[in-house]
Every structure is written in C-alpha cells, then in structure tokens.
C-alpha cells in the first residue's frame, strides 16, 4: 500500500510543480511521478535540515507533507531547466 501511496503523492506533487514552474516540459506521466517522488525526498531532506537540524533524516515523501514534496519538485524542475538550457 505504501508504494501506491507514494506513486499517487508523486503524481499529484509532480503535476502541481509542473504547473507552478513556467515553461513547457516534455515529460510524460511516469516522469511526472518520478519528479514528485524525488522531489518529496529532496523536500523532506531540506525540511529536516531547516526545521530539525539535530535530527537529520532522509525522508521519503509518504512521511511528510505535500508542501515539502512540491517545494522539492519545484527545485528539481528549476535545476532541470537550468541544466537543459545550458546544454
């Protein structure tokens, strides 16, 4: 059940991140899910660094809020666009 939840959260957060960052990406559904899941890890890790620096953990997206996952996905999407523009 945890994997299905992670996929659903990844899809929702990845889609919201794609809506927030301007421009067009040639991502399909699977890449949007991957963006949301990896963004959840990035957001969870950054959240643990900022809000609880003495308790650093590498958190999966199921254990934290949507906001952290969306912030992480937006950061990854901006980095992707920056790297893509440089190539």
C-alpha positions, 0 to 999 in steps of 0.5 A: 500500500505504501508504494501506491501511496507514494506513486499517487503523492508523486503524481499529484506533487509532480503535476502541481510543480509542473504547473507552478514552474513556467515553461513547457516540459516534455515529460510524460506521466511516469516522469511526472511521478518520478519528479514528485517522488524525488522531489518529496525526498529532496523536500523532506531532506531540506525540511529536516535540515531547516526545521530539525537540524539535530535530527537529520533524516532522509525522508521519503515523501509518504512521511511528510507533507505535500508542501515539502514534496512540491517545494522539492519538485519545484527545485528539481524542475528549476535545476532541470531547466537550468541544466537543459538550457545550458546544454 
